[in-house]
Amino acid sequence: MSLVYAGILLCAAAFTIVAVFASVALKRAANTMESFTTTLGDVEQKMNHITPELQKMLKETGRTTDDLNDKLAATNGLFDSLDRMGHAVHTCNRLLQTKTNKLSVFRSPQFVNKLTETLKWGGVVNQIYNRWKNGQKGSNTNRNEQKTGNEG
């Protein structure tokens, strides 16, 4: 029987050790929960303090964003004008390129030779016309003199 008592004593000792460790663990858990509660209370107070400031900052950010949108909308006309100006410059560049490409035809030796020949023949035709015109004026003067001479 003494063995039975010794076994019960050992079980009672083991139970006591388990109970002590359980109570220590529960005490630590309770302390942690108290610390957690205190920390959450501090966080709550800080959030109550920060939340109105955040709301104020968000409203100010909204006003700033609206103001920025208004100012950007005001610049849309400027950028549209710049776009139209860019298209006009592009069109002028294309026109200038086209005219420049055609200009090379006027610089070719064949064109210069033809132009020189045309100007020479134009000068010859002009001289012939002037001689003919002066010749007609001279004959009209001679006719007038002949009429005046016959009448007198």
C-alpha positions as CSV (number, residue, x, y, z in Angstrom):
1,M,0.0,0.0,0.0
2,S,2.8,2.3,0.6
3,L,3.4,2.1,-3.1
4,V,-0.1,3.3,-3.8
5,Y,0.4,6.1,-1.4
6,A,3.7,7.0,-3.0
7,G,2.1,6.9,-6.4
8,I,-0.7,9.2,-5.2
9,L,1.9,11.5,-3.6
10,L,3.8,11.6,-6.9
11,C,0.5,12.3,-8.8
12,A,-0.3,15.1,-6.3
13,A,3.2,16.6,-6.7
14,A,2.9,16.4,-10.4
15,F,-0.5,18.0,-10.3
16,T,0.8,20.8,-8.0
17,I,3.7,21.5,-10.4
18,V,1.4,21.6,-13.4
19,A,-1.0,23.8,-11.5
20,V,1.9,26.2,-10.6
21,F,3.2,26.3,-14.2
22,A,-0.4,26.9,-15.4
23,S,-0.9,29.7,-12.9
24,V,2.4,31.3,-13.9
25,A,1.5,31.0,-17.6
26,L,-2.0,32.4,-16.9
27,K,-0.5,35.3,-14.9
28,R,1.9,36.1,-17.8
29,A,-1.1,36.0,-20.2
30,A,-3.1,38.3,-17.9
31,N,-0.1,40.7,-17.7
32,T,0.2,40.6,-21.5
33,M,-3.5,41.3,-21.9
34,E,-3.3,44.2,-19.5
35,S,-0.4,45.6,-21.5
36,F,-2.3,45.0,-24.7
37,T,-5.3,46.8,-23.3
38,T,-3.2,49.8,-22.2
39,T,-1.5,49.9,-25.6
40,L,-4.9,49.7,-27.4
41,G,-6.2,52.5,-25.2
42,D,-3.2,54.7,-26.1
43,V,-3.7,53.8,-29.8
44,E,-7.3,54.7,-29.6
45,Q,-6.5,58.1,-28.0
46,K,-3.9,58.8,-30.6
47,M,-6.3,57.7,-33.4
48,N,-9.0,60.0,-32.0
49,H,-6.4,62.8,-32.1
50,I,-5.1,61.9,-35.6
51,T,-8.4,61.2,-37.3
52,P,-9.7,64.8,-37.3
53,E,-6.3,66.0,-38.6
54,L,-6.4,63.4,-41.3
55,Q,-9.9,64.5,-42.3
56,K,-8.7,68.1,-42.4
57,M,-5.7,67.2,-44.5
58,L,-7.9,65.1,-46.9
59,K,-10.3,68.1,-47.3
60,E,-7.3,70.4,-48.0
61,T,-5.9,67.9,-50.5
62,G,-9.3,67.8,-52.2
63,R,-9.4,71.6,-52.5
64,T,-5.8,71.6,-53.8
65,T,-6.7,68.9,-56.4
66,D,-9.8,70.9,-57.5
67,D,-7.7,74.0,-57.8
68,L,-5.0,72.2,-59.8
69,N,-7.7,70.7,-62.1
70,D,-9.1,74.2,-62.7
71,K,-5.7,75.6,-63.5
72,L,-4.9,72.7,-65.8
73,A,-8.2,73.2,-67.5
74,A,-7.2,76.9,-68.1
75,T,-4.1,75.8,-69.9
76,N,-6.0,73.5,-72.3
77,G,-6.5,76.5,-74.7
78,L,-2.8,77.2,-74.7
79,F,-1.9,73.6,-75.5
80,D,-4.6,73.5,-78.2
81,S,-3.1,76.7,-79.7
82,L,0.3,75.2,-79.6
83,D,-1.0,72.1,-81.3
84,R,-2.6,74.1,-84.1
85,M,0.6,76.1,-84.5
86,G,2.6,72.9,-84.7
87,H,0.2,71.7,-87.5
88,A,0.6,75.0,-89.3
89,V,4.4,74.8,-89.1
90,H,4.3,71.2,-90.3
91,T,2.2,72.3,-93.3
92,C,4.6,75.1,-94.1
93,N,7.5,72.7,-93.9
94,R,5.8,70.4,-96.3
95,L,5.0,73.3,-98.7
96,L,8.6,74.6,-98.5
97,Q,9.9,71.1,-99.1
98,T,7.7,70.7,-102.2
99,K,8.8,74.1,-103.5
100,T,12.4,73.3,-102.8
101,N,12.1,70.0,-104.7
102,K,10.7,71.9,-107.7
103,L,13.4,74.5,-107.5
104,S,16.0,72.0,-108.5
105,V,14.3,71.8,-111.9
106,F,15.0,75.5,-112.4
107,R,18.7,75.0,-111.6
108,S,19.3,72.2,-114.0
109,P,21.7,73.0,-117.0
110,Q,19.0,72.1,-119.5
111,F,16.6,74.6,-118.1
112,V,19.2,77.4,-117.9
113,N,20.2,76.7,-121.5
114,K,16.6,76.8,-122.7
115,L,16.0,80.0,-120.7
116,T,19.1,81.6,-122.2
117,E,18.1,80.7,-125.7
118,T,14.5,82.0,-125.1
119,L,15.9,85.3,-123.8
120,K,18.2,85.7,-126.8
121,W,15.4,85.0,-129.3
122,G,13.1,87.3,-127.3
123,G,15.7,90.1,-127.7
124,V,15.9,89.4,-131.4
125,V,12.1,89.5,-131.8
126,N,12.0,92.7,-129.8
127,Q,14.7,94.4,-132.0
128,I,12.8,93.3,-135.2
129,Y,9.5,94.6,-133.8
130,N,11.1,98.0,-132.8
131,R,12.7,98.3,-136.3
132,W,9.4,97.5,-137.9
133,K,7.5,99.9,-135.7
134,N,10.1,102.7,-136.4
135,G,9.9,101.8,-140.1
136,Q,6.2,102.3,-140.0
137,K,6.4,105.6,-138.3
138,G,9.0,106.7,-140.9
139,S,6.8,105.7,-143.7
140,N,3.8,107.5,-142.2
141,T,6.0,110.6,-141.9
142,N,7.1,110.2,-145.5
143,R,3.5,109.8,-146.6
144,N,2.4,112.9,-144.7
145,E,5.3,114.8,-146.3
146,Q,4.4,113.5,-149.7
147,K,0.8,114.6,-149.3
148,T,1.9,118.0,-148.1
149,G,4.4,118.3,-151.0
150,N,1.8,117.5,-153.7
151,E,-0.8,119.8,-152.3
152,G,1.5,122.9,-152.3
